[in-house]
Amino acid sequence: MDSLGLNTISTGLIIYLLIAISLCLRAYAQAWMANRLGDPTPAMEGRLTLNPIPHVDLLGTVILPLISIFLIQPNIGKLSFFLAWAKPVPVNPQSFTHPQKHYLYCLLSETGMSFVLMLIGAIVGGIMLRANSEAVTLVGTLIGINAILVILDLIPIPPLPGALILVQKGWMSEATFQNLARWGGLILIIAIQLPPVRMVLGILQAVIAAPFYILLNLIAG
């Protein structure tokens, strides 16, 4: 990684801010969906809010993203991969009319929010390019960040969202999830240092982000 000069630190902090905003919006989306489907738990626990503080998980929203950006990235200006998650949204599936199906909708709402953010990024980025705005690089980074978050949604390793689907389906107990979650972050940090793993993740990120970069360029003309 490049030496931590002022420009490097400011770039890294901007990337972190985009990650944190995306995580909090995704958590809000899940709380909103649960509330919409009849579960008041997120609202009662103070999670149905755009205030980022209730959504922040010390490890997943602060420590690991900063480690990923400043210590793991080979080049901060070229975001490759990171680990991050928000505090899990408390949901009571028994409040839903169709518990399994509606709980799955809640989990997928976070992924849906990432796609919404990528779409907004593509539209705003295209307009910025028309105006020759240098801020378009931020929009491109936002798309890349949310493409990575979508990938994280699919990885069935606690404490990532994909593992919650295993719990809901009965393929993993809640106790097993909690036990594995203690070490999941460390396992993932080690895994993404392996070149084959990093290559596969990079390909997946490119595939997910590609339609939105294409849309950005189409809007830019």
Wavefront OBJ file of the C-alpha trace (Angstrom):
o trace
v 0.000 0.000 0.000
v 1.099 3.546 -0.667
v 2.557 5.502 2.258
v -0.125 7.179 4.354
v 0.159 10.716 3.099
v -2.590 13.307 3.533
v -4.127 12.531 0.130
v -4.096 8.807 0.829
v -5.755 9.266 4.213
v -8.432 11.598 2.829
v -9.191 9.198 -0.037
v -9.411 6.276 2.380
v -11.749 8.175 4.701
v -14.021 9.131 1.808
v -14.199 5.476 0.759
v -14.950 4.508 4.356
v -17.725 7.114 4.537
v -19.320 5.682 1.383
v -19.121 2.182 2.867
v -20.652 3.305 6.169
v -23.486 5.184 4.433
v -24.249 2.174 2.244
v -24.284 -0.174 5.249
v -26.626 2.058 7.235
v -29.022 2.515 4.314
v -29.082 -1.245 3.801
v -29.906 -1.805 7.488
v -32.652 0.807 7.287
v -34.071 -0.956 4.220
v -34.303 -4.216 6.149
v -35.972 -2.505 9.120
v -38.413 -0.773 6.764
v -39.273 -4.045 5.016
v -39.851 -5.859 8.307
v -42.099 -3.070 9.522
v -43.933 -3.039 6.198
v -44.566 -6.787 6.466
v -46.014 -6.488 9.953
v -43.100 -6.835 12.369
v -42.775 -3.818 14.695
v -39.570 -5.146 16.311
v -37.079 -2.994 14.332
v -39.111 0.141 15.055
v -39.386 -0.744 18.752
v -35.606 -1.305 18.883
v -34.916 2.081 17.267
v -33.693 0.635 13.958
v -36.358 2.124 11.682
v -34.287 5.270 11.294
v -31.853 6.907 8.892
v -29.735 7.920 11.872
v -26.559 5.848 11.302
v -25.608 5.425 14.965
v -28.111 2.620 15.842
v -26.941 0.652 12.785
v -23.217 0.799 13.556
v -21.475 -2.424 14.567
v -18.057 -1.684 16.074
v -16.334 -4.587 14.332
v -18.245 -4.769 11.062
v -18.956 -1.082 10.429
v -15.817 0.501 11.875
v -12.833 -1.744 12.547
v -12.857 -4.198 9.621
v -13.667 -1.632 6.905
v -10.845 0.629 8.114
v -8.443 -2.314 8.283
v -9.507 -3.364 4.788
v -8.967 0.132 3.394
v -5.748 1.180 5.109
v -3.940 -2.090 5.783
v -5.133 -4.653 3.230
v -5.733 -2.680 0.027
v -2.724 -2.801 -2.321
v -3.758 0.641 -3.552
v -6.344 2.761 -1.758
v -7.218 4.544 -4.980
v -8.247 1.229 -6.537
v -10.693 -0.434 -4.164
v -10.536 -4.198 -4.624
v -12.313 -5.793 -1.676
v -13.272 -5.142 1.934
v -15.180 -6.722 4.803
v -18.076 -4.875 6.393
v -21.518 -5.290 7.857
v -23.978 -3.288 9.920
v -25.441 -4.333 13.260
v -27.991 -7.115 12.600
v -31.557 -5.816 12.451
v -33.766 -7.542 15.064
v -36.602 -9.268 13.245
v -39.310 -11.566 14.638
v -40.429 -13.811 11.758
v -43.437 -14.973 13.795
v -44.952 -11.514 13.254
v -45.126 -12.150 9.518
v -48.073 -13.687 7.706
v -45.653 -15.995 5.890
v -42.630 -16.201 8.245
v -40.046 -17.903 6.010
v -40.923 -16.048 2.817
v -41.238 -12.643 4.442
v -38.022 -13.063 6.448
v -36.244 -13.847 3.189
v -37.704 -10.623 1.768
v -36.204 -8.752 4.726
v -32.757 -10.209 4.075
v -32.991 -9.502 0.354
v -34.059 -5.906 1.015
v -30.441 -5.097 1.927
v -29.267 -6.476 -1.407
v -32.064 -4.554 -3.098
v -30.859 -1.335 -1.475
v -27.364 -1.953 -2.865
v -28.817 -2.299 -6.357
v -30.805 0.919 -5.841
v -27.631 2.730 -4.753
v -25.759 1.410 -7.801
v -28.589 2.563 -10.056
v -28.610 6.016 -8.460
v -24.829 6.093 -8.775
v -25.004 5.253 -12.471
v -27.576 7.971 -13.175
v -25.823 10.640 -11.100
v -22.444 9.609 -12.490
v -23.661 9.913 -16.059
v -24.964 13.411 -15.369
v -21.666 14.326 -13.684
v -19.692 13.156 -16.699
v -21.828 15.352 -18.944
v -20.891 18.265 -16.675
v -17.230 17.194 -16.614
v -17.344 16.895 -12.836
v -14.319 15.303 -11.194
v -16.615 13.988 -8.451
v -17.695 11.210 -10.813
v -14.937 9.028 -9.339
v -16.868 9.003 -6.050
v -19.918 7.656 -7.853
v -17.842 4.961 -9.510
v -16.511 3.993 -6.094
v -20.061 3.850 -4.695
v -21.011 1.386 -7.426
v -17.951 -0.748 -6.711
v -18.630 -0.720 -2.964
v -22.198 -1.902 -3.342
v -21.182 -4.575 -5.832
v -18.897 -5.936 -3.096
v -21.705 -5.730 -0.523
v -23.915 -7.796 -2.834
v -21.176 -10.429 -2.971
v -20.931 -10.419 0.824
v -24.689 -11.017 0.950
v -24.140 -14.278 -0.920
v -21.310 -15.677 1.235
v -22.829 -18.105 3.801
v -20.257 -17.484 6.544
v -21.347 -15.880 9.858
v -21.770 -13.034 10.554
v -22.519 -12.210 6.903
v -26.190 -12.045 5.797
v -25.901 -15.158 3.644
v -25.451 -17.270 6.772
v -28.723 -15.955 8.210
v -30.534 -17.672 5.357
v -28.978 -20.958 6.501
v -30.276 -20.303 10.018
v -33.749 -19.473 8.748
v -33.837 -22.621 6.624
v -32.828 -24.707 9.620
v -29.503 -25.718 8.054
v -27.562 -23.937 10.817
v -28.542 -23.425 14.445
v -28.587 -19.986 16.045
v -25.940 -21.151 18.510
v -23.669 -22.320 15.686
v -24.151 -18.986 13.925
v -23.142 -17.067 17.045
v -20.104 -19.276 17.671
v -18.860 -19.042 14.096
v -19.547 -15.306 13.966
v -16.801 -14.751 16.531
v -14.206 -16.042 14.072
v -15.907 -15.394 10.746
v -14.336 -11.972 10.267
v -10.840 -13.305 10.874
v -11.411 -16.260 8.537
v -12.605 -13.928 5.790
v -9.672 -11.541 6.254
v -7.292 -14.463 5.767
v -9.276 -15.861 2.839
v -9.295 -12.651 0.805
v -5.506 -12.516 1.011
v -5.311 -15.683 -1.100
v -4.781 -14.769 -4.784
v -7.351 -17.287 -6.158
v -10.017 -16.026 -3.751
v -9.212 -12.394 -4.529
v -9.351 -13.124 -8.269
v -12.788 -14.782 -8.027
v -14.150 -11.950 -5.894
v -12.774 -9.394 -8.353
v -14.487 -11.142 -11.252
v -17.799 -11.263 -9.376
v -17.517 -7.591 -8.491
v -16.850 -6.681 -12.126
v -19.813 -8.738 -13.350
v -22.242 -7.181 -10.854
v -21.009 -3.613 -11.389
v -20.681 -3.823 -15.190
v -24.340 -3.047 -16.106
v -24.273 0.072 -13.951
v -20.990 1.331 -15.412
v -22.461 0.738 -18.877
v -25.579 2.712 -17.916
v -23.372 5.498 -16.533
v -21.511 5.767 -19.835
v -24.736 5.640 -21.847
v -26.191 8.540 -19.862
v -22.940 10.445 -20.217
v -23.194 10.023 -23.961
l 1 2 3 4 5 6 7 8 9 10 11 12 13 14 15 16 17 18 19 20 21 22 23 24 25 26 27 28 29 30 31 32 33 34 35 36 37 38 39 40 41 42 43 44 45 46 47 48 49 50 51 52 53 54 55 56 57 58 59 60 61 62 63 64 65 66 67 68 69 70 71 72 73 74 75 76 77 78 79 80 81 82 83 84 85 86 87 88 89 90 91 92 93 94 95 96 97 98 99 100 101 102 103 104 105 106 107 108 109 110 111 112 113 114 115 116 117 118 119 120 121 122 123 124 125 126 127 128 129 130 131 132 133 134 135 136 137 138 139 140 141 142 143 144 145 146 147 148 149 150 151 152 153 154 155 156 157 158 159 160 161 162 163 164 165 166 167 168 169 170 171 172 173 174 175 176 177 178 179 180 181 182 183 184 185 186 187 188 189 190 191 192 193 194 195 196 197 198 199 200 201 202 203 204 205 206 207 208 209 210 211 212 213 214 215 216 217 218 219 220 221
